[in-house]
Amino acid sequence: MSVDAFVELLTRASTWPLPLPEGTALFLSDSMGHPTLALPVDAALPPGLHSLIEEAQATGRIAGSEGYPPVRVAVVGAPRDCTAVTITGPLAPILCAPVAAFLQAIFAQEVEMEIAASQMQDLYDQVTFLLNTSASVNNAGTVTGQLQALLRAAVELLEVEGGIVLPAEGHELVTCGASWLGPLAPELWQALCAHGEVLLLNDAAACDAFCPGLEGRADSLAGAAGPVDDEVSVGVLVVNKRTGGFRAADRQLANFFAEQMQAVARRDRLAAARTAERLQAHEMELARQMYEAIVPRALPHLLSTDLAVLSRPASDLGGDFHLVTELPDGRLLLLVGDAAGKGLPAALLMSQASASLRALASCGEGHPARLLERAEALLRDVLNNTELFVTLFVGMLDIRTGCMHYADAGHGYALHRHAGSGEVVALPATGAPFGVLALSGIGEGETRLAQGDMLVICSDGVIELPSAQGEQFGLDRLRGFLAFAEAASAQEFVETLASALRKYTARDDGLSPIGQVDDITALVAMYRPGRAPGHNAAIPPACLTAPLDTSTLSTQECEVCGPGAVPTRQATRRFEGTREQIGAFTQWMQGVGLAVPAWHAGRAYDLTLASEECFTNVVKHAYEDAGQHGPIDVRVTSQGDQILVSLVDVGAPLDRPDIVAMPTLPDPEWLLEGGYGLYLMQQLAEDVSYEAVPGGNTWQLRFRL
Amino acid sequence: MNVQIKSEQDGSVGYLELEGRLDAASAQPVRDILKSFAEAAQEPRIRVDLSKVSFIDSTGLAALISGLKAIRARNGSLTLEGVRPEVMRVFQVTLLDRVFTFGPAAA
């Protein structure tokens, strides 16, 4: 047996056309990756092989084609140079062992040639036979045909009367030469699985003990099942070896055939699954195209109202929708809706709702509440027949006056940021969601936008967005963020919000955040009537140089924008001075901290903690201990490189105002239960000041940016 | 309520799992539970899982201190588990990180 003959053998066995580069040696390794031998070969590599080799080098191995385990073949260029290629095909795994032995024999030929000669011939014949079978298996086409080809090969190689592929379900019954085994299939399969490993039996009694149904018709039996696999399990069983009994070597052959049959069945299952997936993907793609057509992407371009939207569906299709369009009477319609759920059902519901609302609005329905009521009537049938529901906000903004009438069916996430005071008001819902209860009428609300004011209408996907620790973003945090965020345009705000949400969902370990659970929508409208082109009404540059009166923080006149424009940003909110409000205040401050882009989480946390200690202090000492009740007015301003937090209450003064400036840390070993609040404020803020004023108190904390 | 509390006690071993914010609105029940754990047995061994607590202020600290004192008075031990890095700040600034025993979050 010459090297040439071997190379020819290998050529037929592999999918790659030789030749190999000069000076190349060929290593074979088994499926476990153990190299078994090397062989020098002369030839040149075809070009198409390079990428295959590169990939193998990069990954360490190449995956076999579906259902067939890979076999590694290392092609050695120079002594230390290793590349790997793969042999694919159903019989690839079996090639290693006999071919390795075969080649080893060649290597050893100087010493043991005569002894190995007959073994080599047998091996060569066996491998040749297997290769021929491989071709017929590949050509068979159907699963049944492939199993049949494999069974035929098994019967011939093992020299038996006949055999059967088990279990006989999922494909037609496959027997070869012993069709009487057919009816026994379930019993044989059960017994084989129970046995667990490769089975060799060489007398009739043992066979009957294994499977009574055989009734003496089998005097020898060999069987094996493929590796345990959740989806697919196939085995082979053959009976009545022609000469002598089954030998130990037959064990490997039986096992091999079982594995191959299982690989065929698994490959078939995968192909079916892939077809189903492709079909589904195609339908989803069509639906997505429809969705794109229904949800308007473009917002109107207006000078008076700057519009932008953050829209991120959780999957390809979403239940959130938004719409901004000019009404026949010249007002601007702002619409945000959320159809419960996500994916196809929600998207379909959304498309219905959106279409109804657009039609009604363009026909001149000028009252938001009436618009919603009429849309609800149109949608009622759909909603009654499903368990879905829809929340909606619709606003009609008169651009000339800034007056907006709105109606809100169970939505409740429309926020109005007042540029002048830095206050963010949450516009309350005026009715229940569609589809939840029988509608008992929807009310109407009103608000007035001033120059520089911003409207942000969100879906609950923003409010309920969880951090990596599972804490929801929350309305308070959003209000704090909106109050303090710096944005010269609606688009800029959208980007600032998007990056804050990213910061919020970031994980400590730097892995990418968990997948988005719900659709996220934030429609932003910045109102700036009479805006001259090229001039930024929100933060006029001229005003930044004007001195700021810190004690009253009054608004400044700007000769460019007129009265009401605020030079630096500030956020204000009034809280009730009660313990129950501490949580809302904490979240609000966390939102404020999130709006400082330069700050990382630690700095924002310091701001929140120190401010919260101050707030708690006021609740306890100014109100609770003194038996009083009242509000706490919070104002956060940025001034140059500092941030000022001030808390104003109308409660009782501190007994000992002098301690505010004194160092106060109790010795930790004393385990005192109080006194840490003030110390924390002093440590975390640059400066803490307190002043009792007539009728109340003012605390101020200063933080360096 | 800003905090959710789960507690288990088995003889002298007590386990408390908190979720949410430990502040002036939620500290009292925590204080009470720690006290009752301490008084329930000799040499109580108490673990408090804080891995789902996003915020602790000085009032929350005070509740934990009062628990620590009650437990120490019975020769017991108190371990705070899974304290988040930002929450550790409040212990570090007040130097109470030298006084409490900390452990990793339960797997």
Interface residues (C-beta under 8 A of the other chain):
Chain A: S467 Q469 G470 E471 D508 R579 E580 I582 G583 T586 A601 G602 Y605 D606 T608 L609 E612 E613 T616 V619 K620 L665 P668 E669 L671 L672 E673 G674 Y676 G677 Y679 L680 Q683 L684
Chain B: N2 R21 D23 A24 A25 K52 S54 F55 D57 S58 T59 L61 A62 I65 S66 L68 K69 R84 P85 E86 R89 V90 V93 T94 L95 L96 R98 V99
